[in-house]
Amino acid sequence: AIQERPQDVRHQAFNLCTGETWSIRQMAELVAAEVGALTGMRKIDVNWSGKSDRPLDIPVLWGSNAKARGVLGWEPKHTIMEALKAASVEWIEKLWKEG
């Protein structure tokens, strides 16, 4: 989409994201559930203190894709769940091959 636009668009930054909001805890729990389902392992517990170990950690992930939608006509094709499932499958396959 960028190559079809005027030159001035090619030097801009765009957030390519779903626009959904997820807490770090939610993301960890989703990944644990997905890995558990893919491997047949028992439920993986996520221990959560609610306190960040690092001062710059953010508690919530969110991005706006409004600029990409408006300028480029871009829309997300996948949900965060689809991305998590694909990433989980990829990492499990990679780790099992190495293990």
N, C-alpha and C positions, 0 to 999 in steps of 0.2 A: 504494500500500500504506500509506503514511503517513497519508493522509486517512481511512482506515478504522480507524485505531488511536485509542486514547485521547489526549487532549490532551497529556499529559506526554511522549509519544513524539515529538511534533512538534518539540520543542525539543532533541532530541538529535542528536549527530553520528554518522554511519555511513560506513564505508568501503565503497564500491560498487566492487569490484574482483574479478579472477578468483581471487586468492589464489596465483597463480603467482609464481615468483621468476625474475627476469631480471637479468643484469648489463648495465651500460650498453654494454659492448662487444657483447654478444649483440644488444641492441636495434639498435645502429648497423648491425651486419652484416645483420640481418633487413631493415631498411629499405633498405639498399643493394641487397640481392638482389631485393627486391620492386620497387624503382624500375627496376632493370636489366631485370627480366622484363617489366614493363609498357611500357617505352619501347623495348625491343629494343636498348638500348645494350649495349656490351660490359660485362663484369663490372666493377662499381665496387669499387675497392679501398678498404678502410678502414685508414688508417694509425693505429696505436694505440700510444701510448707507455706506457700503463698508469699514467701519472702524471696526476693531476688538475691542470688549469690554475687552478682556483679552490678555495680552502681548504674550502668547504662542500659541494662536489660529493660525491655519494654513489656508491659503486661498484656497488651492487645496488639494484634496485627490488623491493619486496615490500609487500604489504598483506594484512591479515587481514579477511575478510568475515564472520567468525564472529558478530559482533553483529548484522549485518544479516540473516543467515540465522536466527539464534535469535529475535530480537525481531520482525522484519518477515516472516519466511518468504521472504526474497528469495534468489534464486539468479542467478548470471550466465548470460546467454543467449548470449554470444559469447566466443570465445577471444581471446587477445592477437593471434594471427595474423590472425584475421578483422578485428579492429580496425585492425591495421597495413595490411592490404590495402585496406580501405575508406578510410583516411586517405591512403594513397599515391595511390589513384585520384583522390580529391578534389583533392589538391594538384597532381597532374600536370595535370588538367583545368583548374584555376584558372591555373596558371603558363603553360600553352600558350595559353590564351585571352588572357592579358595580354601574351604575348610576340609 
